[in-house]
Amino acid sequence: MTGTDTTPRREAAAGDLPEGLTRQRACELLGVSRASAYRDMAGAGAADGADAWSDKDERLAAEIDGIHVESLAFGARKISKML
C-alpha cells in the first residue's frame, strides 16, 4: 500500500473502537502503525483546544517525577512496580 494516503485509516484507528477491539488489533487490521494512531489521538485533543493529557495523566506524571527525583537510580521497571 505504498503511495496511498493513510490519513482516513489512521483516523479510524485513533477514534472510538467497538468493545473488544484493541487499539493494537485495529491498527493491524487497518495497516497503520500504532504510533501514528496515538499521535493522531493526541493531535485531535490539541486541535480542538482541549489538553492532550487528562488530569489522571498529569497526576501520574507528577507521581513518576516524584519517585524519580527521590531515587535517580531507579529505572522505568522499578518505578512502574512502585506505582
URHUCOR-V655013 format. One line per field, one symbol per residue. psi: psi as a letter, one per 30 degrees, with the letter a starting at -180 (. if undefined). A space follows every 50 residues. Layout:
BEGIN
psi=???
END
This chain:
BEGIN
psi=gkfljgeeeeeeffakllkfjleeeeeeefhlkeeeeeeeeeeeeeegfl kfkleeeeeeeeeeeeeeeeiffkaeeeeeef.
END
